Structures are given as structure tokens and as C-alpha cells.
Amino acid sequence: MVISRALERLLVALLLVFAIPLGARTRAARPPECILWIGAHPDDEILVSPILGRACVERGAQCAMLVMTRGEGGGSAEVRSMEMARAAETLHAALTHWTLPDVFGDVDAAWSAAAGGHAALVARIASEIAAVSPTLIYTFDPHHGSTCHPAHRALGALVLEAAPPNIPIYLVETTDQFRSAVAEPIVVDATSTWFYFVRDAQIHASQFPPEQVDMFASLAAEQRRVWLIDSRTRATYTLACN
């Protein structure tokens, strides 16, 4: 019996359909991970670079960074912007780099003035979050900000105000300041991805001299950690900022 080409294609299509289990046809696909880091300055992302390296570089997650200032308070804005672009590229993250003023005092007031008011600033951050549509956000803890830096603390508060309630937000801290600061923190073992931290410090050479990079590279395994707070939990703090 001779089968026409049209009938042959139909039979092949039917075989493919019935060869796939019903559950495989109806099961919803798992949405891809999309990570957004929101920092105040170029180089802030170093604190989560071991996490971003694993997720964005090694596992192919979609990643983005939003950085508020060009870091002119700590050196050349042009140099720091170039370093930030290289760091984002190395971590396979799309970069949005704003030019809000890099101040150390009343950060919310300075940024709000530049953005046209506090509500406008929050709306601008919310719009960026919506554009990225992340499945999770990393940013600073508004209580302590990893080092009590006012820009870190102000940023953490702004992100918590701007982000939709359905997006998990993880607040980053530093190991030496945070070891016993918060009850039940999330501790990420970064031993196998610590080289991303070292590489990020090398990229931000204007902020991290070679001897400091060497210190990072020689940290003991038990110190190679990223400390986080899930913003949906209630943390008990023992650290305070003056």
C-alpha cells in the first residue's frame, strides 16, 4: 500500500502525540529564575557575587542589576562606572546604572530631590522592578545596611517600599558584622564560588587595592559565606547604627 506524504506526516504527528505521557503534556513548565540585585554604589554587588556567579554564570539564570549612583563619593565616577559595567558583564547580568547623587548624609532626601520627590523615587524603582519582573531580589538590610552606610540603609527601605509583596527579597549582610547580629539568618556556603568575590574585587580596582584582594583570596573556608535575611521573616537584631 502506498501512503501519501500528507497521510504519512499525519501518522507521524499522531505517534508523537500519543508517545508523550498525558502528564508531560499538561504539566506547567517551571518558570525560569530571574534575579535582580539592587545596590547603592558600584562594587556593592561584591557581597552577593558568589550567589550571582553560581546562578547567573553557571546555571544560566536571567540576572539584572540596578545601581543607584556612580559612586563619585569614593573616586572617579567615570572609572567606577566602567568597573561596574565590567563586573555586570562578568556576572552575566544586565545593568541599569542610575546617576543619583552619591551622598553620605540624608540619602533619602537627596535622592528624592533628584527624582522629583519621594513618591516619584519609589515609583521609579517600582517601574524598574516591573520591567525586570524578577522572581527574587537581593538588596541591603535597611536596619544595618551591612556597614551602617546610610545609602545602603536608605536603599533597603526604598526597595521594600517599592517592591510588590509577592516577590521574595533577601537582605544581604557581611560576615564579620553579622555573625551573631540576627536570629536565624540564612547562611550561604560560598566556598566553591568564592572566586567570583575575588574576581569582582579585582575588577573594582579603584576600591580594592591588591593587598585587600589578596586578603579576600586567602580567607579561611569557614569565612567564605554570604549572610542573608528573608525580608518576610521577623529578625531580632543585636547590632545598632549610631
Order of alpha helices (4+ residues) and beta strands (2+ residues): alpha-alpha-beta-alpha-beta-alpha-beta-alpha-alpha-beta-alpha-beta-alpha-beta-alpha-alpha-beta
